[in-house]
Amino acid sequence: MVSREAMQKIVDRINASFSVHALWNGYRIRMFRRKNLVISGSQNWTYYRNLDVIFKKVIFFNLPPEWHDTWIRGEDLFRLSTVAEFRQHHPDFDPLDRHVFAIDLTYSGTQRTFFILASNVFCVRCESPDNDGDIYYEDPLGEAAFWSGENRVM
């Protein structure tokens, strides 16, 4: 497994590689397949996506299916968190040997921290012709109340 120090460098490099607020059309979970979670960002979902952040070997995530850049304070899309912070929110879930990634979102004045437990993460810029804006994710908790904190890994 990648050390915490090496993972922090990866997270810093990803966050520095693009402006989180330049993708004004927001972020969406594009797909979750074979334990790989793909979060995409776009300036115009009708035509394309600009960015994919891919989390590998995911065992937990509770993100909403989509959010906007205005919900993110600061310049980072996500951060490397700690097991202790994750356990404050989800004391009954064992993070195993996964890294804890956190996304802090603010909606209507309410701030929430969402988590992803994964072994690794990387980011790719999406360019034509492989940058369609199609979404392949069907939220298993689509009927749950907004801001659901449940694990969407089924």
Backbone bond lengths (Angstrom), bond angles and torsions (degrees), N, CA, C in turn:
res aa  C-N    CA-C-N  psi(-1)  N-CA   C-N-CA  omega(-1)  CA-C   N-CA-C  phi
1 M - - - 1.454 - - 1.525 109.36 -
2 V 1.301 115.17 146.92 1.463 121.94 178.25 1.522 108.71 -67.65
3 S 1.333 116.93 134.58 1.465 120.44 179.88 1.520 110.51 -65.60
4 R 1.330 115.65 160.01 1.463 120.33 178.60 1.527 110.69 -60.79
5 E 1.322 117.20 -39.93 1.464 120.69 -179.06 1.534 110.71 -64.50
6 A 1.331 116.59 -43.69 1.465 120.26 178.45 1.533 110.32 -66.19
7 M 1.337 116.87 -38.82 1.461 119.76 179.01 1.515 110.96 -65.93
8 Q 1.337 117.98 -37.62 1.462 120.60 177.84 1.524 110.69 -61.06
9 K 1.333 117.11 -38.61 1.468 120.90 177.69 1.525 110.66 -64.91
10 I 1.329 117.48 -39.47 1.462 121.51 178.05 1.528 110.33 -63.71
11 V 1.336 116.14 -46.81 1.469 121.02 179.70 1.529 110.25 -61.51
12 D 1.318 116.99 -44.24 1.477 120.46 178.88 1.526 110.97 -61.61
13 R 1.326 116.96 -41.03 1.462 120.88 -179.60 1.534 110.82 -65.95
14 I 1.338 116.68 -41.26 1.468 119.97 178.29 1.525 110.29 -63.27
15 N 1.320 116.82 -48.51 1.467 120.28 -178.43 1.524 112.34 -63.97
16 A 1.329 117.30 -30.38 1.465 120.98 179.86 1.533 112.28 -81.45
17 S 1.326 116.91 -14.78 1.469 119.50 -172.55 1.524 114.31 -82.17
18 F 1.329 118.10 -10.61 1.465 120.26 178.12 1.515 109.20 -153.44
19 S 1.326 114.77 159.60 1.462 120.47 176.91 1.520 108.58 -89.88
20 V 1.313 116.77 115.48 1.460 121.77 -176.30 1.529 111.53 -59.93
21 H 1.323 117.59 -30.19 1.462 120.97 -178.09 1.533 112.98 -91.09
22 A 1.322 117.84 -1.01 1.464 120.50 176.24 1.526 110.92 -79.63
23 L 1.320 117.23 -20.82 1.468 121.12 180.00 1.519 107.94 -92.78
24 W 1.313 115.49 69.63 1.465 123.29 -170.12 1.515 114.04 -68.17
25 N 1.342 118.52 -13.07 1.460 118.98 177.38 1.530 110.84 -86.31
26 G 1.318 116.49 -3.51 1.450 120.91 169.48 1.509 116.62 100.62
27 Y 1.325 112.87 -171.41 1.456 123.27 -175.30 1.517 108.88 -124.80
28 R 1.313 115.44 146.49 1.462 120.81 179.19 1.515 109.42 -142.75
29 I 1.315 114.24 150.48 1.457 117.99 167.49 1.523 105.22 -73.95
30 R 1.299 116.22 116.17 1.467 119.83 -177.15 1.516 110.78 -83.00
31 M 1.344 115.52 -41.86 1.458 118.81 177.71 1.526 110.20 -163.74
32 F 1.308 114.01 157.29 1.464 121.73 170.86 1.520 106.35 -136.69
33 R 1.334 115.07 104.58 1.465 121.15 -177.92 1.519 109.46 -139.00
34 R 1.327 114.50 140.23 1.466 121.26 176.48 1.531 111.84 49.09
35 K 1.309 115.63 41.42 1.471 123.50 178.01 1.523 113.17 68.18
36 N 1.341 118.12 15.74 1.457 122.33 175.18 1.521 109.02 -108.52
37 L 1.321 115.86 124.12 1.458 122.82 -179.88 1.523 108.32 -104.64
38 V 1.339 116.27 125.38 1.459 121.13 179.48 1.527 108.40 -114.72
39 I 1.333 116.03 117.68 1.455 123.08 174.04 1.517 106.63 -104.64
40 S 1.323 116.66 125.84 1.457 121.18 -178.63 1.519 110.27 -114.93
41 G 1.325 115.24 151.01 1.461 122.02 175.49 1.511 109.62 -125.46
42 S 1.335 115.93 147.99 1.449 119.29 -176.16 1.522 112.13 -147.56
43 Q 1.321 114.56 152.87 1.455 121.11 168.83 1.518 110.35 -91.52
44 N 1.338 117.36 -17.30 1.456 120.90 -179.74 1.531 109.63 -160.38
45 W 1.327 116.84 94.65 1.469 121.56 -175.89 1.521 113.02 -63.02
46 T 1.314 118.13 -22.99 1.460 120.31 -179.30 1.525 110.94 -60.83
47 Y 1.316 116.25 -35.57 1.460 120.08 -173.66 1.523 114.94 -112.09
48 Y 1.320 118.12 -34.90 1.461 118.34 -171.04 1.526 111.86 -163.00
49 R 1.312 113.81 170.61 1.454 121.46 168.88 1.523 107.07 -122.29
50 N 1.322 116.59 151.87 1.454 121.26 -176.04 1.520 113.61 -101.18
51 L 1.334 116.55 -24.34 1.456 119.93 -166.29 1.520 110.23 -151.11
52 D 1.313 116.71 139.86 1.464 122.53 170.02 1.523 108.37 -123.94
53 V 1.328 115.83 129.16 1.458 121.76 170.86 1.525 105.11 -109.98
54 I 1.332 116.79 120.73 1.458 121.77 -172.40 1.522 109.29 -113.55
55 F 1.316 114.79 122.78 1.461 122.35 176.82 1.523 107.53 -103.66
56 K 1.326 117.10 131.24 1.462 122.33 -175.37 1.534 110.99 -104.77
57 K 1.328 114.92 146.34 1.469 123.28 176.99 1.529 111.76 53.44
58 V 1.318 115.41 53.40 1.468 122.73 -177.60 1.525 109.75 -78.85
59 I 1.332 116.03 133.13 1.472 120.63 175.35 1.528 111.58 -115.57
60 F 1.332 116.99 -11.48 1.469 120.97 -179.64 1.515 108.45 -154.65
61 F 1.334 116.51 134.82 1.455 121.82 163.94 1.517 107.72 -157.63
62 N 1.314 115.77 145.38 1.463 120.61 -178.30 1.526 112.31 -134.34
63 L 1.322 116.31 28.14 1.458 121.23 178.94 1.518 111.66 -67.22
64 P 1.334 117.07 151.16 1.463 118.27 168.40 1.530 108.00 -68.23
65 P 1.328 118.52 157.47 1.470 120.39 -177.75 1.534 113.98 -63.26
66 E 1.344 117.15 -24.66 1.459 119.48 176.95 1.525 109.86 -155.55
67 W 1.329 115.32 156.16 1.461 121.75 176.52 1.521 108.64 -157.54
68 H 1.324 115.94 165.49 1.459 121.08 -176.48 1.518 110.77 -109.71
69 D 1.320 115.50 159.72 1.457 120.08 -178.95 1.519 111.80 -62.33
70 T 1.340 117.30 -25.90 1.462 120.39 179.65 1.526 111.84 -69.95
71 W 1.330 117.61 -13.37 1.456 121.15 177.45 1.528 111.79 -84.16
72 I 1.335 116.44 -8.08 1.463 121.98 -175.38 1.513 109.08 -104.65
73 R 1.307 116.61 121.28 1.459 121.06 174.87 1.519 108.13 -89.64
74 G 1.284 116.43 142.12 1.457 119.66 -179.18 1.516 111.52 85.15
75 E 1.312 115.31 -168.58 1.467 121.30 -172.95 1.521 114.38 -108.34
76 D 1.325 118.81 -0.93 1.458 121.20 -176.70 1.519 110.90 -104.68
77 L 1.332 115.99 135.99 1.456 120.86 176.20 1.528 110.64 -70.38
78 F 1.327 116.88 -41.67 1.461 120.67 -179.47 1.519 109.10 -150.02
79 R 1.328 115.29 171.02 1.458 120.77 -178.90 1.522 109.44 -140.04
80 L 1.315 115.26 159.59 1.456 121.09 173.44 1.517 107.24 -83.66
81 S 1.308 116.04 120.85 1.459 121.32 -177.44 1.529 109.47 -103.19
82 T 1.324 115.55 -163.66 1.457 121.25 -179.28 1.524 110.49 -125.44
83 V 1.306 115.51 159.99 1.467 120.62 175.47 1.527 109.58 -62.36
84 A 1.320 116.79 -37.59 1.476 120.27 -179.82 1.526 110.99 -61.02
85 E 1.342 118.16 -44.15 1.459 120.25 178.51 1.528 110.62 -65.02
86 F 1.328 116.69 -42.50 1.459 119.99 178.93 1.529 110.74 -60.38
87 R 1.326 117.08 -43.30 1.481 120.60 -178.10 1.523 112.40 -67.89
88 Q 1.319 118.44 -24.33 1.466 120.09 174.50 1.524 110.47 -62.64
89 H 1.309 116.16 -34.29 1.469 121.37 -177.94 1.528 112.78 -93.20
90 H 1.331 116.83 -31.76 1.464 121.92 -175.07 1.529 109.47 -136.23
91 P 1.340 117.00 71.94 1.470 120.24 -174.30 1.532 114.24 -66.59
92 D 1.320 117.75 -19.64 1.460 119.86 -175.65 1.525 113.74 -96.48
93 F 1.318 117.71 4.76 1.464 120.14 -178.86 1.519 109.71 -111.37
94 D 1.331 116.69 127.92 1.464 122.07 -179.93 1.529 109.72 -86.32
95 P 1.336 118.85 117.64 1.458 120.88 -179.14 1.529 114.25 -74.86
96 L 1.314 116.82 -2.42 1.464 122.15 -179.36 1.523 109.42 52.50
97 D 1.331 117.63 -132.59 1.464 120.95 -177.69 1.523 112.14 -103.32
98 R 1.340 117.06 18.18 1.459 120.86 -175.20 1.527 111.63 -82.31
99 H 1.326 114.69 152.89 1.463 120.55 171.39 1.522 107.85 -76.00
100 V 1.324 115.99 149.30 1.460 122.22 179.75 1.523 108.01 -105.83
101 F 1.335 115.27 116.02 1.455 121.76 176.70 1.522 107.78 -108.03
102 A 1.313 116.85 142.85 1.465 121.24 -177.84 1.517 110.45 -128.02
103 I 1.325 115.06 142.89 1.458 122.29 173.30 1.520 106.46 -124.26
104 D 1.322 116.03 120.94 1.463 122.26 -179.15 1.521 108.40 -98.38
105 L 1.340 116.24 116.61 1.457 121.25 -178.87 1.521 109.73 -119.34
106 T 1.327 115.56 145.28 1.459 122.00 176.77 1.514 108.14 -122.53
107 Y 1.320 115.95 123.30 1.461 121.34 -179.81 1.519 108.53 -132.35
108 S 1.306 116.17 124.51 1.468 122.41 -178.74 1.530 111.76 51.20
109 G 1.319 116.14 42.91 1.456 121.49 177.08 1.519 115.43 81.09
110 T 1.324 117.71 -4.73 1.467 121.59 179.98 1.519 109.42 -102.81
111 Q 1.333 116.21 126.11 1.458 120.22 178.34 1.514 109.82 -100.62
112 R 1.328 115.84 136.77 1.459 122.73 176.51 1.511 108.88 -134.95
113 T 1.304 115.37 147.60 1.459 121.66 174.37 1.515 108.29 -106.56
114 F 1.319 115.66 128.29 1.457 122.81 177.54 1.523 108.11 -111.72
115 F 1.318 115.96 152.58 1.460 120.21 -172.78 1.518 112.28 -125.89
116 I 1.329 113.70 152.32 1.453 123.29 170.59 1.522 106.20 -132.99
117 L 1.322 117.01 126.76 1.462 121.89 174.44 1.523 107.03 -105.04
118 A 1.328 116.14 115.05 1.460 120.90 -175.26 1.526 109.99 -146.55
119 S 1.321 115.31 161.43 1.462 119.25 179.73 1.527 112.26 -84.78
120 N 1.347 116.66 -26.59 1.456 119.68 -176.77 1.529 109.55 -158.94
121 V 1.307 115.95 166.06 1.467 121.63 178.29 1.519 108.70 -147.73
122 F 1.320 115.72 145.79 1.453 120.29 170.44 1.517 109.04 -150.32
123 C 1.325 115.72 167.64 1.455 121.70 -173.91 1.520 109.06 -131.55
124 V 1.348 116.13 141.03 1.453 120.83 175.11 1.523 109.09 -132.96
125 R 1.311 115.97 140.89 1.452 121.08 171.19 1.523 107.49 -81.62
126 C 1.293 116.92 138.82 1.461 121.79 -176.84 1.520 108.97 -100.17
127 E 1.316 115.31 127.03 1.455 120.43 -178.70 1.514 109.69 -128.69
128 S 1.322 115.03 155.50 1.455 121.84 -179.73 1.528 109.38 -60.07
129 P 1.304 119.51 142.15 1.459 128.37 6.29 1.529 113.54 -93.68
130 D 1.321 118.36 6.32 1.472 121.33 -175.32 1.514 112.65 -100.05
131 N 1.321 118.11 42.39 1.462 119.48 -176.69 1.519 112.64 -132.05
132 D 1.337 117.06 33.40 1.465 119.12 179.79 1.523 110.31 -59.06
133 G 1.305 116.18 157.01 1.459 121.21 -177.85 1.518 113.72 -93.18
134 D 1.333 117.79 12.77 1.463 121.02 -177.03 1.524 111.46 -66.94
135 I 1.319 114.83 143.56 1.459 122.59 178.35 1.529 107.77 -111.47
136 Y 1.333 116.51 132.80 1.453 121.46 -178.59 1.523 112.10 -113.51
137 Y 1.308 116.85 11.85 1.464 121.47 -175.62 1.520 110.70 -97.36
138 E 1.314 115.93 128.97 1.460 122.09 172.36 1.518 106.90 -113.35
139 D 1.305 116.22 116.33 1.461 122.25 -175.32 1.525 110.32 -68.83
140 P 1.347 118.11 116.46 1.459 119.57 178.74 1.524 113.09 -67.43
141 L 1.331 116.98 -17.23 1.463 121.98 179.52 1.525 110.51 -112.25
142 G 1.319 116.22 31.47 1.456 120.82 -177.98 1.512 114.12 -59.27
143 E 1.314 117.44 -25.40 1.465 121.54 -179.99 1.528 112.16 -87.93
144 A 1.318 117.49 -8.60 1.469 120.89 -178.73 1.524 110.29 -73.02
145 A 1.315 115.88 160.22 1.466 121.04 178.72 1.527 109.99 -62.94
146 F 1.322 115.92 151.30 1.454 121.33 179.04 1.520 109.97 -59.90
147 W 1.303 116.46 146.52 1.461 124.98 -175.26 1.520 111.70 71.77
148 S 1.310 117.44 26.20 1.460 120.44 179.23 1.529 109.90 -57.09
149 G 1.323 115.75 134.45 1.449 121.03 178.92 1.509 113.49 -97.85
150 E 1.323 116.70 8.61 1.463 121.47 -177.15 1.527 111.36 -72.10
151 N 1.318 114.63 153.20 1.456 121.59 176.13 1.520 108.94 -72.52
152 R 1.325 116.84 125.26 1.458 120.76 -179.02 1.533 112.43 -92.06
153 V 1.308 118.31 3.20 1.455 121.38 173.38 1.516 107.21 -81.19
154 M 1.304 116.17 113.44 1.473 119.63 -176.82 1.514 110.40 -103.70
